[in-house]
Amino acid sequence: MIKPNESPAPASDRMSRRGFVGAVAGTASGVTIVSRHVLGRGQTAPSDKLNVASVGAGGMAANNIDRCSGENIVALCDVDEMRAAKTFQKYPNVPKYKDFRVMLEKHKEIDAVIVACPDHVHALAAMMAIKMKKHVYVQKPMTRTVGEARRLTEAAREYGVASQMGNQGRSMEGQRLLCEWIWDGAIGPVREVHCFTNRPVWKGQGSWTRPPEMPVPATLDWDLWLAGSPFRPYNPAYCPHDWRAWQQFGAGSLGDMGCHIMDAPFNVLKLRYPKAVQACIAEQVNEPWKRVENKETFPNASIIRYYFPEREGMPPVKLIWYDGGMMPERPEELEPERKMDFGDGGGTIFVGDKGKITCGTYGDSPRIIPEAKMQEYKRPPKTLPRVIGTHEQNWIDACKGKGPASSNFNYSGPLTETVVMGNLAILFPGQKLEWNGELMQVTNNPAANDFVMAKYRDGWSL
């Protein structure tokens, strides 16, 4: 089934490589394939399980792996033995690696790969897997830069693999309700959207200088952690926790939460590429009347305005992003006792000609405000298909040929491009960058185009 804002699935989204091989083996080679009906309801035949590997085993990767544990976990990779220890212990007989390139080359039996590591490694690991025709689940943001997202989107399509970005709200009920209500005209045409978060919640953001070199922990392979990024000496300010602050490794508050919070408006309002983006930033400087560019970390706070053209009968819309304590104006319709936190430290406000709707960080808990108006609203029938199970299960089903995943790269690639386009604007604060999304070019500032694509050190490439 094709969901809103999605393109038709590639052929392998309908029939996975493993599924095809199993079908042929069962009829032509004499190999016995144990089917589901022989085992009984609720049982999974060994031949129906994916061989899953993961690039990353600590942090969010541990959660993704656990939610895929009904499949065959066949290989694990993490450059930090300490951070990955719990997951490694949970799978004592599974081979472990520090270099994902070695893992992928050695284990030809891998069907699908989870990529859940710092942002600067996402594109490199995912592209290698895709070119080997492995299905991929990539944590948000799909990539650190606009150009990387485009390259992965095109590669997934070319190699015919099932793909999914880890913005789990895309598989939840809230987004479907928002689509059904707003498309029903619940608040009239939407011309403005406000998206906000309480991030950053990590250390280091706003720093202008690099910290001093410190000894590398014995459990960490620092060179492999850097992957394609230019070398710099180790300091715990970078890893394992606070890399999001640093432009070389992360994507700041936008990278952490933008693919969640901006997902609902991107889907509901059928957005694609913005025509312009403008950033206003707050930084601590000794001489505030002088503009000195900070290319080390993201700013302490930002407000970013995205301008989208008319599309599919919907009017032009302005989407405004707030982080670091910046907030939209409190809606008059919001009751005094209700907080301006609609879920996980942030949320979204849709402003229509006839009213407003709020929702949480993941598009969850949508409400027309005030509540009295919500109670008066006659909700339309639920017409959009719902996702059954977890976001990871949705991807697994896609790998097995059961339709495209809810956040496959045909959808999440353009979403990621839009989100991290805000970080490109942050490098040129105050300037309204005019953007040609199809060509991936800033048309009124040639210097900005130098930052559209990541640059890798020798030995690393897409």
C-alpha positions in Angstrom: 0.0 0.0 0.0 1.3 3.5 -0.9 1.0 5.9 2.0 0.8 9.7 1.7 3.9 11.4 0.2 5.4 8.0 -0.9 6.5 6.8 -4.3 5.8 3.2 -5.5 8.1 0.7 -4.0 11.0 -0.7 -5.9 10.6 -4.4 -7.0 12.6 -5.7 -4.1 10.2 -4.0 -1.6 7.6 -6.4 -3.0 9.8 -9.5 -3.1 13.0 -9.6 -1.0 16.2 -11.3 -2.2 16.0 -13.8 0.6 12.4 -14.5 -0.1 13.1 -15.1 -3.8 16.0 -17.4 -3.1 14.0 -19.4 -0.6 11.2 -19.8 -3.0 13.5 -21.1 -5.7 15.3 -23.4 -3.3 12.1 -25.0 -2.2 11.1 -25.9 -5.7 14.3 -26.6 -7.5 17.1 -27.8 -5.2 15.5 -30.4 -3.0 16.2 -28.3 0.1 13.3 -28.6 2.6 11.7 -25.2 3.4 9.6 -25.3 6.6 6.6 -23.1 5.9 4.5 -21.2 8.5 1.4 -23.4 8.1 3.4 -26.5 9.1 4.7 -24.8 12.3 1.3 -23.4 13.2 -0.1 -20.0 13.9 2.3 -17.5 15.5 5.5 -19.5 14.7 8.1 -18.3 12.3 9.9 -20.7 10.0 13.7 -20.4 10.0 13.7 -19.8 6.3 11.4 -16.7 6.9 13.9 -15.0 9.2 16.2 -12.2 8.0 19.9 -12.3 8.8 20.4 -8.9 10.5 23.6 -7.1 11.3 24.1 -3.8 13.1 26.6 -0.9 12.7 26.4 0.3 16.3 25.5 -1.7 19.3 25.2 0.8 22.2 22.7 3.6 22.8 19.8 3.7 20.3 21.3 0.8 18.4 20.6 -1.5 21.3 16.9 -0.7 21.2 16.8 -1.2 17.4 18.6 -4.6 17.7 16.2 -5.7 20.5 13.2 -4.9 18.3 14.7 -7.0 15.5 15.6 -9.9 17.8 12.9 -12.1 16.4 15.1 -12.3 13.3 18.6 -13.8 13.1 21.1 -11.4 14.6 24.3 -12.6 12.8 26.9 -9.9 13.3 27.5 -6.8 15.4 29.8 -3.9 15.0 30.8 -1.1 17.4 34.1 0.9 17.7 33.5 1.3 21.5 33.6 -2.0 23.4 32.4 -0.3 26.6 29.4 1.3 25.1 28.4 -1.8 23.3 29.1 -4.2 26.3 25.5 -4.9 27.3 24.4 -5.8 23.7 27.6 -7.8 23.1 26.8 -9.8 26.3 23.2 -10.4 25.2 24.5 -12.0 22.0 27.6 -14.0 23.2 27.8 -16.2 20.1 27.4 -13.5 17.5 30.6 -12.3 15.8 31.7 -8.8 16.9 33.6 -6.2 14.9 35.0 -2.7 15.1 35.1 -1.9 11.4 31.8 -2.2 9.6 33.6 -2.6 6.3 35.2 -5.8 7.5 31.9 -7.1 8.9 30.0 -6.5 5.7 32.7 -8.0 3.5 33.0 -11.1 5.7 29.4 -12.0 6.2 27.9 -12.5 2.8 24.8 -14.0 4.4 23.6 -10.7 5.8 20.2 -9.6 4.4 19.6 -6.4 6.3 21.7 -3.8 8.2 20.8 -1.5 11.0 22.9 1.8 11.0 22.6 3.4 14.4 25.9 5.3 15.2 26.9 9.0 15.1 25.6 11.0 12.2 28.8 11.4 10.3 29.0 7.6 9.7 25.4 7.1 8.6 25.9 7.7 4.9 29.2 5.8 4.6 27.9 2.6 6.3 24.4 2.7 4.7 25.9 3.2 1.2 28.2 0.3 1.5 25.3 -1.9 2.6 23.0 -0.7 -0.2 25.6 -1.3 -2.8 25.9 -4.9 -1.5 22.1 -5.1 -1.9 21.4 -5.2 1.8 18.2 -3.7 3.2 18.9 -0.8 5.5 17.4 0.8 8.6 19.2 4.1 9.3 18.7 6.1 12.5 17.6 9.7 12.2 18.9 12.0 10.7 19.3 9.7 7.7 22.5 11.7 7.0 24.4 14.8 8.2 24.2 16.7 5.0 21.8 17.4 2.2 23.9 15.8 -0.5 24.4 12.5 1.4 20.6 12.2 1.8 20.1 12.6 -1.9 22.8 10.0 -2.7 21.3 7.4 -0.4 17.8 7.9 -1.7 19.0 7.4 -5.3 21.1 4.4 -4.3 18.3 2.6 -2.4 16.1 3.0 -5.5 18.8 1.9 -7.9 19.8 -1.2 -6.0 16.2 -2.1 -5.1 16.6 -2.5 -1.3 14.0 -1.9 1.4 14.8 1.2 3.5 13.6 2.9 6.6 14.7 5.9 8.6 14.4 5.7 12.4 11.7 8.5 12.8 9.2 6.2 14.5 6.4 8.7 14.6 5.9 8.0 10.9 4.5 4.6 11.9 2.2 5.9 14.7 -1.5 6.7 14.8 -1.1 10.5 15.4 0.2 11.3 11.9 -2.6 9.5 10.3 -5.2 11.3 12.4 -3.5 14.6 11.5 -3.8 13.8 7.8 -7.4 12.8 8.1 -8.4 15.9 10.1 -6.5 18.5 8.2 -7.4 17.1 4.8 -11.0 17.1 6.1 -10.7 20.9 6.6 -10.7 20.8 10.4 -8.8 24.1 10.6 -9.0 25.2 7.0 -5.9 25.8 4.8 -2.7 25.8 6.7 -0.3 28.7 5.9 2.0 28.6 8.9 3.5 25.8 11.1 5.6 26.2 14.3 8.0 23.3 15.4 10.0 23.6 18.6 12.2 21.5 20.9 14.0 21.8 24.2 17.2 20.6 22.6 20.2 20.9 22.9 20.4 18.9 26.1 24.0 17.9 25.7 27.3 19.7 26.5 29.5 21.6 24.2 27.0 23.4 21.9 28.1 27.0 21.4 31.8 26.2 21.9 34.1 28.0 19.5 37.3 26.1 20.1 38.3 22.5 20.1 39.1 20.9 23.5 42.7 19.7 24.2 43.9 16.2 23.3 43.4 13.5 25.9 44.4 9.8 26.0 42.1 7.5 24.0 40.3 4.9 26.2 41.6 1.4 25.6 38.1 0.2 24.7 37.7 2.8 21.9 39.1 2.7 18.3 39.3 6.5 17.8 40.4 6.3 14.2 37.4 4.1 13.2 35.1 6.3 15.3 36.2 9.3 13.1 35.6 7.2 10.0 35.5 9.6 7.0 35.8 12.8 9.1 39.2 14.7 9.0 41.4 13.6 11.9 41.4 15.4 15.1 42.8 14.4 18.5 40.5 12.6 20.9 38.6 14.3 23.7 35.6 13.0 25.7 33.8 16.1 24.6 33.2 14.3 21.3 32.2 10.8 22.3 30.4 8.9 23.5 27.7 11.4 24.4 28.1 14.9 23.1 29.1 14.6 19.4 25.8 16.1 18.3 27.1 19.5 19.2 30.0 19.4 16.8 29.5 20.2 13.1 32.0 17.7 12.0 30.2 14.8 13.6 26.5 15.7 14.3 23.6 17.8 13.1 22.8 19.6 16.3 19.2 20.0 17.5 17.8 19.8 14.0 19.6 16.5 13.5 18.4 15.1 16.8 14.8 16.1 16.7 14.0 17.7 13.3 13.2 14.4 11.6 10.7 13.7 14.3 9.1 17.0 14.8 9.1 18.2 11.2 7.9 14.8 10.0 4.2 15.4 10.7 3.9 18.7 8.8 6.1 17.3 6.0 3.7 14.5 5.6 0.4 16.2 6.3 1.1 19.2 4.2 2.6 17.2 1.3 5.9 19.2 1.5 8.9 18.5 -0.6 11.9 20.9 -1.0 11.7 24.5 0.4 12.2 27.4 -2.0 14.1 29.3 0.6 15.6 28.9 4.2 16.7 31.6 6.6 18.3 31.2 10.0 18.6 33.5 13.0 21.0 32.3 15.7 22.0 33.1 19.2 25.7 32.7 20.2 27.9 33.9 23.0 30.7 36.1 21.7 33.1 38.5 23.4 32.5 41.2 20.8 28.9 40.8 19.7 29.1 43.6 17.1 31.6 41.5 15.2 30.4 38.4 13.3 33.0 35.6 13.6 31.9 32.4 12.0 31.8 29.3 14.3 32.5 26.3 12.3 33.1 24.0 15.3 29.7 23.6 17.0 26.1 24.5 16.4 24.7 27.7 18.0 23.3 27.8 21.5 19.8 28.6 20.0 18.3 29.1 16.6 15.1 30.1 14.8 14.9 28.8 11.2 12.3 29.8 8.7 11.5 27.4 5.8 9.4 28.7 2.9 7.5 26.2 0.8 5.6 27.0 -2.5 2.0 26.1 -3.3 1.6 22.4 -4.0 -1.3 20.0 -4.7 -3.9 22.6 -4.1 -2.5 23.7 -0.8 -1.3 27.3 -0.3 2.3 28.4 0.3 3.3 27.7 3.8 6.0 28.9 6.2 7.5 26.4 8.7 9.4 27.9 11.6 11.8 25.9 13.7 12.8 26.9 17.3 15.5 25.3 19.6 17.8 26.2 22.5 15.0 27.9 24.5 13.5 29.8 21.6 9.7 29.4 21.4 6.8 30.3 19.3 4.2 32.7 20.6 1.8 31.0 22.9 -1.5 30.4 21.0 -4.5 32.4 22.5 -6.6 29.3 22.1 -4.4 27.2 24.5 -5.9 27.0 27.9 -3.9 28.7 30.7 -3.3 25.5 32.6 -1.8 23.7 29.6 2.0 23.7 29.2 3.7 24.6 25.9 5.2 21.1 25.8 3.1 18.8 23.8 5.4 15.8 24.3 9.1 15.0 24.9 10.0 18.7 25.3 8.6 20.0 22.1 5.8 19.8 19.5 4.1 21.4 16.6 1.4 24.0 16.1 -0.5 24.0 12.8 -2.0 27.4 12.1 -5.0 27.2 9.7 -7.4 29.8 8.5 -10.1 28.4 10.8 -8.2 27.3 13.8 -5.1 25.6 15.2 -4.0 22.0 15.9 -1.2 20.9 18.2 0.7 17.6 18.4 3.7 16.1 20.2 7.2 15.5 19.1 6.4 12.4 17.1 3.1 13.7 15.7 1.4 12.1 18.7 -1.6 13.3 20.7 -3.0 15.7 18.1 -5.6 18.1 19.5 -7.6 21.0 18.1 -7.4 23.9 20.5 -9.2 25.0 22.6 -10.4 21.6 23.9 -14.0 22.7 23.6 -13.5 23.0 19.8 -11.9 19.5 19.8 -15.0 18.1 21.4 -17.3 19.8 18.9 -15.4 18.5 15.9 -17.0 15.6 14.1 -14.1 13.4 13.1 -13.9 11.9 9.6 -13.7 8.1 9.1 -10.2 6.5 9.4 -9.4 6.0 5.8 -5.5 5.7 5.8 -3.8 2.4 6.3 -2.3 1.9 9.8 1.1 0.3 10.6 0.8 -2.8 12.7 3.7 -3.3 15.2 6.9 -1.3 15.7 8.7 0.9 13.3 11.4 -1.8 13.1 8.8 -4.5 12.4 7.4 -2.3 9.6 10.9 -2.3 8.0 11.3 -6.1 8.5 8.0 -6.6 6.8 9.2 -4.4 3.9 12.4 -6.5 3.7 10.2 -9.6 3.3 8.3 -8.0 0.4 5.2 -6.9 2.2 5.0 -3.4 0.8 7.2 -0.3 1.3 8.2 0.8 4.8 6.5 3.8 6.2 9.6 6.0 6.2 11.4 4.5 3.2 14.0 6.7 1.6 11.6 7.9 -1.2 9.9 9.8 1.7 12.6 10.2 4.4 15.3 11.3 2.0 13.5 14.5 1.0 12.5 15.0 4.6 16.1 14.7 5.8 17.3 17.1 3.0 14.8 19.7 4.3 15.7 19.3 7.9 19.5 19.6 7.5 19.1 22.4 5.0 18.4 24.4 8.2 22.0 23.6 9.3 23.3 24.9 5.9 21.4 28.2 6.6 22.9 28.4 10.1 26.3 28.8 8.5 25.0 32.0 6.8 22.9 33.6 9.6 20.4 36.2 8.5 20.7 35.4 4.8 17.7 34.1 3.0 19.1 31.3 1.0 17.2 30.6 -2.2 17.1 26.9 -2.8 16.6 24.8 -6.0 15.8 21.4 -4.5 15.8 19.5 -7.7 19.4 20.6 -8.5 20.5 20.8 -4.9 21.8 24.3 -5.3 21.7 27.6 -3.4 21.0 30.0 -6.3 21.9 33.3 -4.6 25.0 32.4 -2.6 27.5 30.2 -4.4 29.7 29.9 -1.3 26.9 28.0 0.5 27.1 25.2 -2.1 30.4 24.1 -0.7 28.5 22.8 2.3 25.8 20.8 0.5 27.9 17.6 0.4 30.1 16.2 3.1 33.9 15.9 2.4 35.7 12.8 3.5 39.4 12.1 4.3 41.5 9.8 2.1 40.3 6.2 2.1 36.6 7.0 2.6 34.0 7.7 0.0 30.4 7.0 -1.0 
